[in-house]
Amino acid sequence: WCAKSIPGSERSMEWRFFMPVALADTQVTDGRMVIMVDELRHCLVREDQNGKTTTVGRKGQLPGEFHYPTSVMLVEDLLYVVDSWNHRIQVFDRTSLEFRFQFGGLGSGPGQFFCPASIAIVDRWLVILDTNNNRLCFHNRDGRVQFASALFNCRFPRRMRVVEGLIELQHEDGEWERLEFV
């Protein structure tokens, strides 16, 4: 869906969804709300069970601002947002949507990313698909890096999902590949 603002009071903006062009990722929270990242409008959108929407963010580099957010993951009461072109993960409170902390930064060293694309949770780790560094990065929920695993013979991975406890990558050509760690 693509969000479009509807003129209204200065204190609140109402958003309507009109076409499927900018939605990068969604998470459904216990059937009561949907969390979405709007990649082209550089924002996080939450819709509650009554259809009320709340947006957070705009294009920028400060905490709470985004530059092409591409993925969102709800873990307990925290929302982890992949802020791709800012090369970081931003973390927000699920209820208030207040910024909590961030981790990452541009680079190829431990704890750094180069255009991350997707996030998932496997066992006790947050797994970040660090697309342009061609690797998976494993972090604690507080953002502390644990280790990384290079992706060999990869065809530019764009998305990641977990199926039956195993990581699958979607490549630029649309094909999915199940990873095996040995």
C-alpha positions in Angstrom: 0.0 0.0 0.0 1.1 3.5 -0.5 0.1 6.1 2.1 -1.3 9.5 1.0 -2.0 12.3 3.4 -5.5 13.8 3.5 -5.7 17.5 4.5 -7.0 17.8 8.0 -6.3 19.5 11.2 -2.7 20.7 11.9 -2.5 18.5 14.9 -3.1 15.2 13.1 -2.7 13.9 9.7 -5.0 11.2 8.4 -3.5 8.6 6.0 -5.3 6.6 3.3 -3.9 3.7 1.5 -4.5 3.8 -2.2 -2.1 1.6 -4.3 0.4 -1.1 -3.7 3.7 0.6 -4.7 5.7 1.6 -1.7 5.0 -1.0 1.0 8.3 -2.8 1.7 7.3 -5.1 4.6 4.5 -5.7 7.2 4.1 -7.3 10.6 0.8 -8.2 12.2 0.8 -7.9 16.0 -1.5 -10.3 17.8 -4.4 -9.5 15.4 -4.8 -6.0 16.8 -2.6 -3.9 14.6 -0.5 -3.9 11.4 3.0 -2.4 11.3 4.3 -1.4 7.8 7.4 0.3 6.4 6.7 2.6 3.5 10.0 2.5 1.6 9.4 5.4 -0.8 8.0 7.8 1.8 10.6 6.9 4.3 8.3 6.1 7.2 6.9 3.5 9.6 3.1 3.2 9.6 0.9 1.5 12.2 -2.7 0.7 11.6 -4.9 -0.4 14.6 -7.9 -2.7 14.6 -10.2 0.4 14.0 -8.3 1.5 10.9 -6.6 4.4 12.7 -3.1 5.0 11.3 0.0 6.5 13.0 3.1 7.4 11.1 6.7 7.9 12.3 9.6 9.3 10.4 10.6 11.1 7.3 13.6 11.1 5.0 16.7 11.9 7.0 19.6 10.5 9.1 18.6 11.4 12.6 17.1 8.9 15.0 13.5 8.3 14.0 14.2 9.4 10.4 14.7 6.9 7.5 16.3 6.5 4.1 14.6 3.7 2.4 13.3 1.5 5.3 13.0 -2.1 3.9 11.9 -4.4 6.6 10.3 -4.5 10.1 10.3 -7.2 12.8 8.3 -7.2 16.0 10.1 -8.9 18.9 8.1 -8.7 22.2 7.4 -5.0 22.6 10.1 -3.7 20.3 9.9 -2.9 16.5 13.2 -3.4 14.7 13.3 -1.4 11.4 15.9 -1.9 8.7 16.9 1.6 7.6 18.7 0.5 4.5 20.5 3.5 3.1 21.4 4.8 6.6 23.0 1.4 7.0 21.5 0.7 10.5 18.7 -0.9 12.4 16.4 1.5 14.4 14.4 0.2 17.3 11.1 1.6 18.5 8.6 0.9 21.3 5.7 -1.1 19.8 3.0 0.9 21.7 4.2 4.5 21.6 6.4 4.2 18.5 9.1 6.2 20.4 12.6 5.7 19.3 14.6 3.5 21.7 18.0 2.8 20.2 19.9 2.0 17.0 22.8 -0.1 15.9 25.0 -0.5 12.8 26.6 2.1 10.5 28.2 2.1 7.1 31.1 -0.3 6.7 32.1 -3.9 6.5 33.5 -4.5 10.0 31.7 -6.2 12.9 28.5 -4.5 13.7 28.5 -2.4 10.5 26.2 -2.8 7.4 26.2 -1.8 3.8 22.6 -1.4 2.7 20.9 -4.1 4.9 17.7 -5.4 3.4 15.9 -7.7 5.7 15.6 -8.8 9.4 14.4 -12.0 11.0 14.7 -13.8 14.4 16.2 -17.2 14.7 16.5 -18.8 18.1 17.9 -16.0 20.3 19.4 -13.9 17.5 18.3 -11.1 15.3 19.6 -12.0 11.9 20.2 -9.1 9.5 20.6 -9.6 5.7 23.6 -7.3 5.0 23.0 -7.3 1.2 25.9 -5.3 -0.2 28.4 -7.0 2.2 27.0 -10.4 1.1 26.6 -11.8 4.6 24.2 -12.5 7.4 24.9 -10.7 10.7 23.8 -12.2 14.0 23.0 -9.8 16.9 21.6 -9.9 20.4 18.3 -8.1 20.8 20.1 -5.1 22.3 22.1 -4.8 19.1 25.4 -6.3 20.2 27.0 -8.1 17.4 27.7 -11.8 17.9 29.0 -13.1 14.6 28.6 -12.9 10.8 28.4 -15.5 8.1 29.5 -14.8 4.6 27.1 -15.8 1.8 29.0 -17.7 -1.0 27.7 -18.0 -4.6 24.9 -15.7 -3.8 22.9 -13.9 -6.5 22.3 -10.6 -4.7 19.9 -11.5 -1.9 17.0 -9.1 -1.3 14.7 -10.7 1.3 14.9 -13.2 4.1 12.4 -15.4 5.9 12.5 -18.2 8.4 10.6 -21.4 7.5 10.6 -24.3 10.0 13.5 -22.7 11.8 15.7 -22.4 8.7 16.7 -19.3 6.9 15.6 -18.8 3.3 16.9 -16.0 1.0 15.1 -14.5 -1.9 17.5 -13.4 -4.7 17.1 -10.5 -7.1 15.7 -12.9 -9.7 12.8 -13.8 -7.3 14.0 -17.4 -6.5 14.2 -18.5 -2.9 17.1 -20.5 -1.5 17.2 -22.4 1.8 20.5 -22.1 3.6 22.3 -24.8 5.5 25.0 -24.0 8.0 27.7 -26.6 8.4 
